[in-house]
Amino acid sequence: MSYTTTEIWLIIAILAVGTFLIRFSFLGLIGDRPMPPLVLRLLRFTPVAVLPGMVAPLVLWPAATGGQPDPVRLIAAVATLAIGLWSRNVLWGIIGGAFVLYAGLGITALL
Amino acid sequence: MTTSTAKVATRRAYFDGIRDGLPFVFVVIPFSTLFGVVATDAGLTLAQAMGFTVLVIAGAAQFAALQMMMEDAAFALVLLAALAVNLRMAMYSASLVPYLGAAPMWQRALVAYLNFDQTYLTSVTRYEARPEMSVRERVQYFLGVATPITPFWYVMTLVGIYAGTAIPDAWALDFILPITFLAMVAPMLKSPAHIAAAAVSIIVALLLIGLPSGTGLLIAAFAAMITGAAVETWLENRA
């Protein structure tokens, strides 16, 4: 890394302000003015529209294995999804997924 | 409702938020520690690493910035990459408007600072399930979710800075985050419209993987939102 101390602090400061402004944007500016029904309908799908696309590459091409698909991580991902669908509970999904991940890594280490 | 029962309900919402935020502590611990480790490894000072964690408070973007800095990318590119990763939060911000828009400005600013994946997703799921919540209760619930998560986010980066490379790769801390996101998204797949939106999100994001970080995801999310709304409208009209 070859940045000066000032440059690093500038990066941190700009990212801090920029990230806050992104988060504040609509919530800060629109306030309680009514939004059109179509926009509201679109916005209700925000979580389910963002998360799957964010996770898919992380699951298929994990950085930790140099971008190579990893069977253990794939199985852990499928298990998490299955447990989450079945239990409808975030915590069980995390616990189950982590359990499968570490069980899988443990077994591969032994083989 | 009398003032005192409203007060009780508001306090209750805050404690409910704490309870629902607690599980994410287990996710934040490895993720934040990892940032401290990687940042120190890359050559950031303690103050700089902590500056990222406390001021930017956005894990994925912090890692993106760090990655670009380790590659000695141009100043503007570091900023662009990290901010692009955070653009999804503009969508979060918009989607909170119907629920929190009426709250006082300072509360909206506070929520904005604490608006990251876990707080946003947990809160919005609750708001949807309980439309009768007052704006006050919603704000308290959001702050409740952030209460157990945020201190651990700060402190564990510090631990990571000191622990340094003592944490072995074999712990696979990298994969705790994808597991959390999957665990969060599974319960949300409650209608054909939601499933269709998720499918489009995955397909478009994978197709656009070559685009600069964050931009592909943004396009994928837009396409998925339109798909979800369209499928829902179509199913309603058919019924």
Interface residues (C-beta under 8 A of the other chain):
Chain A: M1 S2 Y3 E7 I8 W9 L10 I11 I12 A13 I14 L15 A16 G18 T19 F20 I22 R23 F24 S25 F26 L27 G28 I30 G31 D32 R33 M35 L38 V39 L40 R41 L42 L43 R44 F45 T46 P47 V48 A49 V50 L51 P52 G53 M54 V55 A56 P57 L58 V59 L60 P62 A63 A64 R73 A76 A77 T80 L81 A82 I83 G84 L85 R88 N89 V90 L91 W92 G93 I94 G97 A98 L101 Y102 L105 A109
Chain B: P23 F26 V27 A42 G43 L44 Q48 G51 F52 L55 V56 I57 A58 A61 A65 M69 M70 D72 F75 V78 L79 A82 L83 N86 L87 R88 M89 A90 M91 Y92 S93 A94 S95 L96 V97 P98 L100 G101 A102 M105 R108 A109 V111 A112 Y113 N115 D117 Y120 L121 T122 V124 T125 E128 D169 A170 A172 D174 F175 I176 L177 P178 I179 T180 F181 L182 A183 M184 V185 A186 P187 M188 L189 A193 H194 A197 A198 A199 V200 S201 I202 V204 A205 L206 I209 G216 L217 A220 A221 F222 A223 A224 M225 I226 T227 G228 A229 E232 T233
